[in-house]
């Protein structure tokens, strides 16, 4: 795979929470493992009035707090801090870009920019970068979500970015794509011969994708109340997981082939309109309850005002192509739910005829169950295949079968290999110019088009979120969404 590493990395939002918790530790880990270009300089920028020494002190404190003890090495930390520079800038003030441009200096060796800021500042930031010559052919830009709040705003952002950074130099970040287990979806599908023959409507009965959170607003009330669960989680993370599960096999593992197939998949998602939005979607908003023995406020109490924003959404989606015709994809995400989990559950169709008569009678544990493939992304990372096996015994009353798991624990199987933060891979790919795990413009806009259709249906029908108690799996209507099809959510 061709790599074109840059000589400089410019981090906007370099004193924010994301930088402290993820970006600085990720860059340090890459440095400590000898994966960063030797001469790479890292320039931080934010409104905070740091100089170089002040920012190194800030970065050292972040590493002390967020690095695991076994990764702390005084010599490596000192070497990493030597890479760091800082220049304050206000993205809304064009004049503040001149000293920043002077700090960055010559970019003939390549510059990567990581822009983690409010979308409302994107146009001003790009205008400022253009004014000091930091948008030329040797410069690429990484954009942290959110990339708009609907199709129109997303297009506006994309047009502003495209004016200075054509698509081959634009890297849209969805950190889920940097997770090892997410990439393992591709390895499972396309690196093993036994899955692909049944990875279609003939072999699969349904697919479930769940991203559940136990947390509430966590100080993000202003942002979240303007977005809601559908735009905050489904539009990016869940639809990207859906694409990896359902897309056609790419010819190669590269930025063009993989993203071509994802984009094709998004265009085959069946629109959900006002005519069927009440049948195919459920929305909810958490109310007060108890979690971990503590009383927890409901959403509106936590927010401090009335709101009709959904904190939970469940969707029955369909893909209109030959591979997936008739297969339902159940998508679910929410806050203040029973457990924290990111998971894909694929249920295969049952055997057409059972020769084990006694296995089809009695308790649920004794019945013949369809095989399931469970891909857990967090908090644990594993792949589990549920299969039927014979129970031990003399079988005087007939053979009895029981569902048993075949487990692949990534932590166990690769115990000698350090599990990397998703941002380590994404930052390294940005520095080296590999776009495979970044999201292309046509993908983003196709995702927004589908999401906008659902929101329009909600508005037309007057759908409002149903209340669900904190610590549960959402409104009871979400259970009915699957049980109408004789399907049960994978909640174990």
N, C-alpha and C positions, 0 to 999 in steps of 0.2 A: 504494500500500500504506500503510495507516494506521500511523503511528509514534507512540509515546508515551514519549519519552525521560525518564529519571529524572535527578534532580539529584545523587545520591550513589551511589557504588559501594563496597561493603564486600568486601574480599578476605580470606578466611580461608586460612591457609597461605601468607601473603604473603612469607615468607622461605625457602620451600622451593625445590627444584630447578625445578619447573614454573614458579614465579613468576619466577625468575631468567632462565631460558632462553626462556620463551614469553610469559608474561602481561605482565610489565613492558615488554619490547620491543614487544609488540603494542599495548599501550595508548599507548606513546610514539609509535609510527608513526601511530596514529589521531589523536593530538594534533597531531603535526607536519603532517599533511595536512588539519587543520582539520575533522575529522570528529566529534570529541567535542563534546558540548554545552559551550558556553563556560564555564558555571559549575560543571561537573561536578567534585565533590570525590571523591578516591579515598582511602579509609581502609583501611590494611593492618592485619592482626591475626595474631598467632602467639604461641607461648609465649616467643619471644625478647623480652628486655627492651630494646626500642628506645623512644626518644622520637621526635618528628617529625624533628628534625635527624638523629638516628642512622639513621632509616629512609631519609631522602633520600640520605645517604652510601652506604648499602647499595644503593639503587636505582641511583645513579650508577655504582657499580662494576659492577653487572649490565649496564647499558647499554654501558659501556666495553668489556666483555668480549664481549657477544653481538650488538651492533648491527654491521652491515656499515659500513665506513668511509664509504661514500657517503651513509649515512643520519645520520651524526653531525653535528649542528649545535648549537653552543654555546647559541645563543639559544633554540632549540626545546627543548633538554634542560633549560635553566634554567626555562623556562615550564612544562614538564611536572612537574618536581620540586616546583614551587610548589603543584601540585594535591594532593600526597601528604601524608597524615597517618598516624599510627600509634598503636595502643593494644594492649598485650599482653593476651592472654586464654588461659585454659586451658579448652577446651570441656567438660571433665569437671567443672569447678568452677563451679557456678551463681553463686557470689559474684563471679566475675571478669567477669560480663556487665554489672554495674551501671556501672563506669567506662567500659566499651565503649559502652553505650547513651548515656552522657553525651557521649562523644566524637563519636558519630554525630549526636546531636542531633535536630532536627526532620526528619521524613521526609514531611511533607505534600507536598513537591515530588517524591517518588518515590525509592525506594531499591532498588538491585539488589544481591543478595548472591551471591558466587561461593564455593561451599563445596567446597574440595578437601581432603578429609580421609578417614580410614578410615571405612567405613560403620558401624562399631561406635560411632562418636561422633555419628552423625546425630541420633539421638533426643535425646541430651544437648544438642547444639547448638541444636536447634529449641526444646527446653524453655527454654534460656537466652535465646534470642531472644524467645520469648513473654513471658518474665518482665520484659523491659525494653521491651516494646511495639514490637519490630522485626519483626512478622509481620502487620501490618495490610494493608488493601486497597491501599495505595500501595506495597507491598513485593513484589518478585518474587525468586525464588531459582534459581540455576544450580547443578546437581549434577554433579560430575565422577565418572566411573566409578572403581571398580566399584560397581554398584548391586546388591549381593548376590552370592551364589555359587550359588544355585539359586532355584527359583520361590518356595519358602516364605520364604526370607530377603529376596528382592526384594519380595514382598508386604508383609512386615513393615516394610521401609524405606519403601515407598510409602505405607503407612497412616500411619506417623509423619510423613511429609512432608505428606500430605493433611490431617492434623489442623490444620495451620497455613497451608498453601499449597495452595489448590485448583488443579486442573490448569491453568487459564489463567494461573496465576502460577508454574508450575513448568517449568523449562527443563533437561532432561536432556541432557548433553553427550556426543556422540561426535565427537571432533575430525576423524575422517575426513570427516564431512559438511561440514566447512568448507573442504575442499580444492577448488581450482578445477576440477581434472580430474574429480572426483566429480560436481560440479554440471554438468559438460559432458556427463555421461551423459544427463541430462534434455534438454539442448540438442540433442544428436545424435538422440535418439529422437523428441522432440516438436516440434523446430524444423525438421525436414527431412522432406519428403513421401515420399522414396524408401525410407526405412527401415521405417516402420510397416507397410506391406503384407506384408513378409516377416519381421516381428519376431514370429514365432510358430512353432508346431510344423510348419507347412507349409514354412517357409523356413529354420529353424535346426536343425542336427543336434545340437549340444551347446554348453554354456557352461562355461568354466573360470574360476575365481577363485582367484588365488594371492597370498598375502602371505608372503613368505619373508624371514627375517632371518639375517644372518651372526653376530650377537652371541649371547652366552650369557646368563648371569644378571645381569651388570652390577650386582652388589650387591643384587639384588631376590630373593634366594633364598627368604627366608621367605614373601614374598607369592606368588611364582610357584609354589612347590612345593605351596601350598594351592589353586592354581587350575588350572594346566595349560593346554595350548594350546587345548583346546576351549572352556573358559570364558573364557580371557584374550583370545582373538582371534576365534573363530568366533561366539560368542554376540553380539558387538556389531559389530565392523567388517565381517566377511565377510557376515553376514546382512543388514546394512544395504546393502551393495553389491548383494547378491542382490536385495533388494527394489527398488532403483532400476532394475536391469536388467529385472526381470520384472513389475513392477506394471502395472496397467491405467492408461491415460492419465487424469491428474487433470483436472478441469474448469478449475481455476485453479492458479496457482503461489502458494499461500498455505498457512498452517500447518494448516488444516483439511483441504483437499482432498488435499494431498500425503500427509499422515499417515494419512488415511482409506484411501487406496489401499495404502500400505505395510502397514497393519494387516490389511487383507483378504488380502494376499499371504501374510503369515505364517500365517494360519489355513488356508491351502491347502497348506502344506508337509506332505508325506506323513510321518507318524511313522516313525521307525526303531526297531524293537522288538528284543527278544532273538532273535526268530526270524530276523531278517535283518541284525543288526548286524555279524556277522563277514563277511558278503558285501558290505556297503555301506560299511564304515568300516575304516580302517587307522590304528593308532597306533604311534608310535615314540619313542625316546629316544636323543639323540646320545651317541656314545662318543668316545674320544680320537681325535685326528687332527691334521692340519696345515692351517693357513690362513695365507696370505700369508707362507709360509716359516717359520712359527713353530709349535711343538708346542702343541696346545690340549688341555686336560683334558676328560674326559667329564663328563656331567651330574652323576653321583653324586660324583665326585671334586671337582668344583667346588662342589657343595652341601655336601660333607663328611659325608654319611650315605647309607645305602641309600634308594632311593625308587622307587616305581612310577608316578610322575607322567609324563604324556606331554608331550614337547617338540615333537611333530609329530603332526598328524592330517590324514587325507585322507578325504573323504566323497563318496559318490555320492548326491545328493539328487534328489527329484522334486517337482514342483508339480502338484497334482491339480486342474486347471481346464482349460477348453477351449483356452486359448491355448497351454499348455505340455504337454499330455498326451503322454507318451512321450519328452520331451526330458530327457536327463540333465544335471544341474548338478554339476560336479566342483569340490569346494571343498578347498583345501589351504593349510596354514600350518605353519611350523616355525622353530625356532632352529638356529643353526650350519649353515645350508644353503649351497648353492654360491654363490649371489649374493643380494644384497638387492634385492627386487622386490615391488611391489604392482601387480597387473595383472589385467585382465579380457580373456579371449580368447573370442570368439564365432565358432564355425565354422558356416557356412551349408551347406545341403544341396547336393550336387553337381548339375550339370546332368543332366537325365533321359536325355539322349542326346548323345554326342559325335560331331560330324561330322569331327573332326580325328583320323583313325585313327592317324597316326604319333605324335600327342601322347600316346597311351595306351600306347605301348610304350617299352621301353628303361629308362634310368635314372630314378631318382625325380624328378630335376630336369626330366625331359622329360615326365612324366605330367601329365595334367590334374588339378589340385588344387582342392579346394573353396575358395571365398573365405573369408577370415577377417577379422574386425575386431578389432584389438588396441587396447585402451585402457590405456595405461601411466600409473600414478599416481605412482610413484616408482621409482628416483631421478630419472629423466627424466620429463617430462610430455609425452606425445604421443598422437595417435590415428593408427593405421596401418591401411589397408585393403589386404589382399593380393588381387591380381587376376591373371588370366591375360592375357598379351600375346604377340603373335607375335614370334618371334626373327627378326632380320634375315637375309636370304638369298633365293636364287632359288627355293627350295622344290622342287627337282627330285625330291626323295624324299618330298614331302608337307609340308604346313605343320607347323611345330613351335612349340609354345607354351612359355612360361616364366612362372613366378610372379614378379611384381614388386610392390614396395610403393608405394602412394600415401600419402605422409606429410604429416601436419599436426603440425608442431612448435609447441606453444603458446609456447615460449620465443622461437621465431623469428617467428611470425606476429604476436605481440603484444609485440615487443621493446621498443616504446616505453612499455609499461605495466609497472609494477613488479609482480612476483609477490608476493602477500601471504601471510603466515603464516595458517594455518587459524584460529588463535585470534583474529586481527584481526576476521574476519567474525563469529565466534561471540560475542565480547565485545561488538562493536557491536550485534549483534542482541539480545543480552541487555539492553543499555542501552536500546535503542529498543523492545523488547517484541515482536520478530518471532519467532514460534516455528517457522517453516517448517523450519529445519535442525536442530531439536531433536527428541528422541525422546519419544513419548508413552507413558503408562503401559501401555496395552493392547498396544503394540508390544513393550515390554520383557518383559512377562509371557508373551506368545505366543512370543517368542524363547527364554525360559527353559524353557517347557514342552517345546519341541522338543529343546533341549539335555539336559534332565533325562531324557528318554526314551532318548537315546543312552547316557548315563552308566549308567542303570539296566540297559540291555542289556549293557554292558561288565561290570557287576558280576555279573549273572545268569550270563553265559557264562564268566566268569573271564578275559576278554581282558586281556592284558598288553602293554605297549609292546615293539615289536621294535627291536633295536639298529640304528642306522645311523651310519656314520662321519661325523665332522665334515667339512664341506665338500662334502657330496653333496646329492642331492635327496630324501633320506629313504629309508625301507626299500624293498627291492625289491617288497614286496607292494603298494606304492602304484602302481608301474608296472602290475602285474597288474590293479589296480582299473579302469584305463581300457582296457588292451589286451584285456580280455575282451570289450569292446564295439568292438574295432578302432579305438580312439581313442588318440592319443599326447599326453602332456602338452606344453604349449607351453613348452619350456625354452630356446629360442633367445634 
